[in-house]
Amino acid sequence: MVRAARASGPPWRNAMHRGLTVVRRSENLQSIDEERGKMPKTKALAAASSTDKSPARKRAKPAVRSASAVSRRLRQIEDKRSAILGAALGLFSRFGLHGTSIDQVAARADVSKSNLLYYFANKEELYVNVLRDLLALWLEPLRGFSAEQDPGEAIGDYIRRKLVISRDRPDASRLFCLEMIQGAPLLRDELDRELRTLVERKSEVIRAWVEAGKLAPVDPHHLIFALWAITQHYADFGVQVHALSGHTLDDAAFFEQTVENVQRIVLQGITVR
């Protein structure tokens, strides 16, 4: 009843009431805006966001990478690193450290120079990483020696595996040879630690074979040196081998002939009579 009475008042009074209401609302909004202007920026944003509840204003949660996406990214990184190392190996084995530039390696690996330097800080670091990979590859066949094995089978298998490396990775063997000829300036620490430790362990295995009467008396170091020399000859002096025999280890028949002959020469020399 009261509302009806008010609504039935003079039109000018109703209009005035509506006008005052609009003015007051305008003044209230203006005061709010002024207060927001005095606020620090972060508080003003918070105040604005509190008045807007629309879904578009809600902060999106950061996306979480799936395990497969992470694995794919890691694989891409490793593939690019391997491509750079492979390109560097080909150039270092032909021109050496000082005859090869970072730009040449980047061009051969099909990456930018800046991208290459993301993986390796400088040329020397790249060179040392190439040599470390080679040393790991080169020593892997020797790690399999154990006193429980038959020495003839173990050494025969070692000869084959070393000749496979000479056939498939001749540039690796040549680069390692080049580093040794130069005095191993960047690989000395690796030789004094990993290589020496491994050779000493496997020398004990050879001594155990000799003491058990499974091998003729032979100094382990000289046997290992001879195995390295004869198997790596086919990589380091591949041009000479081809010039004299007309073949390389890429020829399957010549490869098997080489394996059989080297095995016979070595094993007949160290067999107990």
C-alpha positions as CSV (number, residue, x, y, z in Angstrom):
1,M,0.0,0.0,0.0
2,V,2.8,2.4,0.8
3,R,4.6,1.7,-2.5
4,A,1.4,2.3,-4.4
5,A,0.9,5.6,-2.7
6,R,4.4,6.7,-3.6
7,A,4.0,5.6,-7.2
8,S,0.7,7.6,-7.4
9,G,2.4,10.9,-6.5
10,P,2.9,13.7,-9.0
11,P,5.0,12.8,-12.1
12,W,7.6,15.5,-11.4
13,R,8.3,14.0,-8.0
14,N,8.8,10.6,-9.5
15,A,11.1,12.0,-12.2
16,M,13.1,13.9,-9.5
17,H,13.5,10.7,-7.5
18,R,14.8,8.8,-10.5
19,G,17.2,11.7,-11.3
20,L,18.6,11.8,-7.8
21,T,19.0,8.0,-7.9
22,V,21.0,8.2,-11.1
23,V,23.2,11.1,-9.8
24,R,24.0,9.2,-6.6
25,R,24.9,6.0,-8.5
26,S,27.1,8.1,-10.8
27,E,28.8,9.7,-7.7
28,N,29.3,6.3,-6.2
29,L,30.9,4.9,-9.3
30,Q,33.1,8.0,-9.6
31,S,34.3,7.6,-6.0
32,I,35.1,3.9,-6.6
33,D,37.1,4.8,-9.7
34,E,39.0,7.5,-7.7
35,E,39.8,5.0,-5.0
36,R,41.0,2.5,-7.5
37,G,43.2,5.2,-9.0
38,K,44.9,5.7,-5.7
39,M,45.5,2.0,-5.2
40,P,48.7,0.3,-6.2
41,K,48.4,-1.4,-9.6
42,T,48.3,-4.9,-8.2
43,K,45.4,-4.0,-5.8
44,A,43.5,-2.2,-8.5
45,L,43.7,-5.3,-10.7
46,A,42.6,-7.5,-7.8
47,A,39.7,-5.2,-7.2
48,A,38.7,-5.2,-10.8
49,S,38.9,-8.9,-11.1
50,S,36.8,-9.4,-7.9
51,T,33.9,-7.6,-9.6
52,D,34.1,-9.6,-12.8
53,K,33.2,-13.3,-12.3
54,S,33.1,-14.1,-16.0
55,P,34.8,-17.4,-17.0
56,A,37.1,-15.5,-19.5
57,R,38.7,-13.7,-16.5
58,K,39.7,-16.9,-14.7
59,R,43.4,-17.5,-14.8
60,A,44.3,-20.5,-17.0
61,K,46.2,-23.3,-15.3
62,P,49.7,-23.9,-16.8
63,A,49.8,-26.8,-19.2
64,V,51.6,-29.9,-17.9
65,R,53.8,-31.7,-20.4
66,S,53.0,-35.3,-20.9
67,A,55.7,-38.0,-20.4
68,S,55.7,-38.7,-24.1
69,A,56.3,-35.0,-25.0
70,V,59.2,-34.8,-22.6
71,S,60.6,-38.1,-23.9
72,R,60.2,-36.8,-27.5
73,R,62.0,-33.5,-26.6
74,L,64.9,-35.4,-24.9
75,R,65.2,-37.6,-28.0
76,Q,65.4,-34.6,-30.3
77,I,68.1,-33.1,-28.1
78,E,70.1,-36.3,-28.2
79,D,69.7,-36.7,-31.9
80,K,71.0,-33.1,-32.5
81,R,73.9,-33.7,-30.2
82,S,74.8,-36.9,-32.0
83,A,74.6,-35.2,-35.4
84,I,77.0,-32.5,-34.2
85,L,79.4,-35.1,-32.8
86,G,79.3,-37.1,-36.0
87,A,80.0,-34.0,-38.1
88,A,82.8,-33.0,-35.9
89,L,84.4,-36.5,-36.0
90,G,84.5,-36.5,-39.8
91,L,86.2,-33.1,-39.9
92,F,88.6,-33.6,-36.9
93,S,89.8,-37.0,-38.3
94,R,90.7,-35.3,-41.6
95,F,91.9,-31.9,-40.6
96,G,92.7,-32.1,-36.9
97,L,91.6,-29.8,-34.1
98,H,93.4,-26.7,-35.5
99,G,92.4,-27.3,-39.1
100,T,88.7,-27.4,-38.3
101,S,86.4,-24.5,-37.5
102,I,83.1,-24.3,-35.6
103,D,81.5,-22.9,-38.7
104,Q,82.5,-26.0,-40.7
105,V,81.1,-28.4,-38.1
106,A,77.8,-26.4,-37.9
107,A,77.5,-26.4,-41.7
108,R,78.1,-30.2,-41.9
109,A,75.7,-30.9,-39.0
110,D,73.1,-28.6,-40.7
111,V,72.7,-26.5,-37.5
112,S,73.4,-22.8,-36.8
113,K,76.6,-21.8,-35.1
114,S,74.6,-20.5,-32.1
115,N,72.7,-23.7,-31.8
116,L,76.0,-25.7,-31.9
117,L,77.4,-23.5,-29.1
118,Y,74.3,-24.2,-27.0
119,Y,75.4,-27.8,-26.8
120,F,79.2,-27.3,-26.7
121,A,80.8,-24.1,-25.3
122,N,83.7,-24.0,-27.7
123,K,85.7,-26.1,-30.2
124,E,88.0,-27.6,-27.6
125,E,85.0,-28.9,-25.6
126,L,83.5,-30.4,-28.7
127,Y,86.8,-32.1,-29.6
128,V,87.1,-33.6,-26.1
129,N,83.6,-34.9,-26.2
130,V,84.3,-36.5,-29.6
131,L,87.4,-38.2,-28.1
132,R,85.6,-39.4,-25.0
133,D,82.9,-41.0,-27.2
134,L,85.6,-42.7,-29.2
135,L,87.4,-44.0,-26.2
136,A,84.2,-45.5,-24.8
137,L,83.5,-47.2,-28.2
138,W,87.1,-48.3,-28.5
139,L,87.3,-49.9,-25.0
140,E,83.9,-51.5,-25.0
141,P,85.1,-54.8,-26.6
142,L,87.8,-55.1,-23.9
143,R,85.4,-54.8,-21.1
144,G,84.0,-58.2,-21.9
145,F,87.1,-60.1,-20.8
146,S,86.6,-62.3,-17.7
147,A,88.6,-65.1,-16.2
148,E,85.7,-67.5,-16.5
149,Q,85.8,-67.3,-20.3
150,D,87.8,-69.5,-22.6
151,P,90.7,-67.3,-23.7
152,G,90.7,-68.5,-27.3
153,E,87.0,-67.6,-27.7
154,A,87.3,-64.3,-25.7
155,I,90.4,-63.1,-27.7
156,G,89.0,-64.3,-31.0
157,D,85.7,-62.4,-30.4
158,Y,87.7,-59.3,-29.3
159,I,89.6,-59.4,-32.6
160,R,86.4,-59.6,-34.6
161,R,84.7,-56.8,-32.7
162,K,87.8,-54.5,-33.1
163,L,87.9,-55.2,-36.8
164,V,84.2,-54.3,-37.0
165,I,85.0,-50.9,-35.5
166,S,87.9,-50.4,-37.9
167,R,85.5,-51.2,-40.8
168,D,82.5,-49.2,-39.6
169,R,84.3,-46.3,-37.9
170,P,87.6,-45.8,-39.6
171,D,87.5,-42.0,-38.9
172,A,87.2,-42.7,-35.2
173,S,90.3,-44.9,-35.2
174,R,92.2,-42.3,-37.3
175,L,91.3,-39.5,-35.0
176,F,92.4,-41.4,-31.9
177,C,95.6,-42.3,-33.6
178,L,96.2,-38.6,-34.5
179,E,95.6,-37.6,-30.9
180,M,98.1,-40.1,-29.7
181,I,100.7,-39.0,-32.2
182,Q,100.3,-35.4,-30.9
183,G,100.9,-36.5,-27.3
184,A,97.3,-36.7,-26.3
185,P,97.2,-33.0,-25.0
186,L,93.4,-33.0,-24.5
187,L,93.0,-36.7,-23.6
188,R,95.8,-37.3,-21.1
189,D,93.6,-37.3,-18.0
190,E,91.3,-39.8,-19.6
191,L,94.2,-42.1,-20.5
192,D,95.6,-41.9,-17.0
193,R,92.3,-42.7,-15.4
194,E,89.8,-44.8,-17.3
195,L,92.1,-46.4,-19.9
196,R,94.8,-47.3,-17.3
197,T,92.3,-48.7,-14.9
198,L,90.6,-50.9,-17.5
199,V,93.8,-52.2,-18.9
200,E,95.1,-53.1,-15.5
201,R,91.9,-55.0,-14.7
202,K,92.0,-57.0,-17.9
203,S,95.7,-57.6,-17.5
204,E,94.8,-59.5,-14.4
205,V,92.4,-61.6,-16.4
206,I,95.2,-62.5,-18.9
207,R,97.6,-63.3,-16.0
208,A,94.9,-65.6,-14.6
209,W,94.6,-67.4,-17.9
210,V,98.4,-67.9,-18.0
211,E,98.6,-69.1,-14.4
212,A,95.7,-71.6,-15.1
213,G,97.7,-73.0,-18.1
214,K,95.1,-71.8,-20.6
215,L,97.6,-69.4,-22.4
216,A,101.3,-69.6,-23.1
217,P,103.4,-67.2,-21.0
218,V,102.8,-63.8,-22.3
219,D,103.0,-60.3,-20.9
220,P,99.4,-58.9,-20.8
221,H,100.4,-55.4,-21.8
222,H,102.3,-56.5,-24.9
223,L,99.4,-58.8,-25.9
224,I,96.9,-55.9,-25.7
225,F,99.2,-53.5,-27.6
226,A,99.6,-56.1,-30.4
227,L,95.8,-56.6,-30.6
228,W,95.3,-52.9,-30.9
229,A,98.0,-52.4,-33.5
230,I,97.0,-55.2,-35.8
231,T,93.2,-54.5,-35.7
232,Q,93.5,-50.7,-36.0
233,H,96.0,-51.0,-38.9
234,Y,93.1,-51.7,-41.3
235,A,91.5,-48.3,-40.4
236,D,94.5,-46.1,-39.8
237,F,96.3,-47.4,-42.9
238,G,93.3,-48.2,-45.0
239,V,94.6,-46.5,-48.1
240,Q,97.8,-48.6,-47.9
241,V,95.7,-51.8,-47.4
242,H,93.6,-51.0,-50.4
243,A,96.7,-50.1,-52.5
244,L,98.4,-53.4,-51.8
245,S,95.5,-55.9,-51.6
246,G,92.9,-54.1,-53.8
247,H,90.3,-54.5,-51.0
248,T,89.0,-52.7,-48.0
249,L,87.1,-54.1,-45.0
250,D,83.9,-53.0,-46.7
251,D,84.4,-56.1,-48.9
252,A,82.5,-58.8,-47.0
253,A,84.7,-61.6,-48.2
254,F,87.9,-59.7,-47.5
255,F,86.6,-58.8,-44.0
256,E,86.0,-62.4,-43.1
257,Q,89.4,-63.4,-44.5
258,T,91.0,-60.7,-42.4
259,V,89.2,-61.8,-39.2
260,E,90.3,-65.5,-39.8
261,N,93.9,-64.6,-40.5
262,V,94.3,-62.2,-37.6
263,Q,92.7,-64.7,-35.2
264,R,95.0,-67.5,-36.5
265,I,98.2,-65.4,-36.2
266,V,97.4,-64.2,-32.7
267,L,95.9,-67.4,-31.2
268,Q,98.6,-69.7,-32.6
269,G,101.2,-67.4,-31.1
270,I,99.7,-67.6,-27.5
271,T,98.3,-71.2,-27.5
272,V,99.9,-73.6,-25.0
273,R,102.0,-76.3,-26.8
